[in-house]
């Protein structure tokens, strides 16, 4: 999902304040790369359209964790819709720091405790 947004920003040829994909546009301008070519690469290689059907057949509990300060991965709505056993928790941190945050550890422990209680009930 984010990759498609990034490709659109590259094609539009303008910086969108606060959007991580704007960095790709700036890099394209600095290196004299064609933003439309980069958008095509993102769509063709980086952002394949995965079918939703396999997600619908997941029968084990799934925990989706995301850093609140990770602008590239904020859209999890469709993933939650398509994965019936998924639960989402937004943790402190960004793409690199979230696993080190106490809120991440607490979310994992709470999820595992919930699964353990559910199994013995």
C-alpha positions in Angstrom: 0.0 0.0 0.0 2.7 2.4 0.9 4.7 1.6 -2.2 1.7 2.5 -4.4 1.4 5.9 -2.6 5.2 6.4 -3.1 4.9 5.6 -6.8 2.0 8.2 -7.1 4.1 10.9 -5.4 7.0 10.2 -7.8 4.7 10.4 -10.8 3.2 13.7 -9.5 6.6 15.2 -9.3 6.2 17.2 -6.1 7.2 16.9 -2.5 4.4 16.0 -0.1 5.3 17.4 3.4 5.6 14.6 6.0 5.4 11.7 3.6 8.4 9.4 3.5 8.1 8.9 -0.3 9.0 12.5 -0.8 12.6 11.4 0.1 12.5 9.2 -3.0 11.4 12.1 -5.1 14.2 14.3 -3.7 16.8 11.5 -4.4 15.5 11.2 -7.9 15.9 14.9 -8.5 19.4 15.0 -7.0 20.6 12.1 -9.0 18.8 13.2 -12.2 16.9 9.9 -12.2 13.5 9.9 -13.9 10.8 9.8 -11.2 8.3 8.1 -13.5 10.8 5.3 -14.1 11.3 4.9 -10.4 7.5 4.8 -9.9 7.3 1.9 -12.5 10.1 0.0 -10.7 8.3 0.4 -7.4 5.1 -0.9 -8.9 6.7 -3.7 -10.7 9.3 -5.0 -8.3 8.6 -3.6 -4.8 4.9 -3.5 -4.6 3.4 -6.8 -6.0 -0.3 -7.1 -5.5 -0.5 -10.1 -3.2 -3.8 -11.9 -3.4 -6.0 -11.6 -0.3 -7.3 -15.1 -0.3 -4.3 -16.7 1.5 -4.7 -14.1 4.3 -8.4 -15.1 4.7 -7.4 -18.7 5.4 -5.0 -18.0 8.2 -6.4 -19.8 11.3 -3.8 -19.0 13.9 -3.7 -15.8 15.9 -1.7 -13.0 14.3 -0.3 -10.0 16.0 0.5 -6.9 13.8 2.8 -4.4 15.5 3.6 -1.0 14.2 5.6 2.0 15.4 3.5 5.1 15.8 6.3 7.1 14.3 6.8 4.9 11.3 5.2 6.9 8.5 5.9 4.1 5.9 3.7 1.5 7.6 0.7 3.3 9.0 -1.9 1.7 6.8 -2.8 -1.7 8.2 -6.6 -1.5 7.7 -6.8 -3.8 4.7 -4.4 -6.3 6.2 -6.7 -6.4 9.3 -9.8 -6.7 7.1 -8.3 -9.6 5.1 -6.8 -11.5 8.1 -9.6 -12.6 10.3 -7.4 -13.7 13.2 -5.3 -10.6 13.3 -5.0 -8.1 16.1 -3.2 -4.7 15.7 -1.2 -2.8 18.3 0.5 0.6 17.7 3.7 0.8 19.7 6.0 3.7 20.5 8.9 4.2 18.1 9.7 4.1 14.4 10.7 1.5 11.9 14.0 0.8 13.6 13.3 1.5 17.3 9.9 -0.1 17.9 11.3 -3.5 18.9 13.3 -1.9 21.7 10.3 0.0 23.2 8.6 -1.2 26.3 5.2 -0.8 24.6 6.4 -3.4 22.0 7.4 -5.9 24.7 4.2 -5.3 26.6 2.1 -5.9 23.4 3.9 -9.2 22.7 3.6 -10.4 26.2 -0.1 -9.5 26.4 -0.8 -11.2 23.1 1.0 -14.4 24.2 -0.7 -14.4 27.6 -4.1 -14.0 25.8 -3.2 -17.0 23.6 -2.1 -19.1 26.6 -5.3 -18.3 28.5 -7.4 -19.1 25.5 -5.7 -22.5 25.0 -6.2 -23.6 28.6 -9.8 -22.3 29.0 
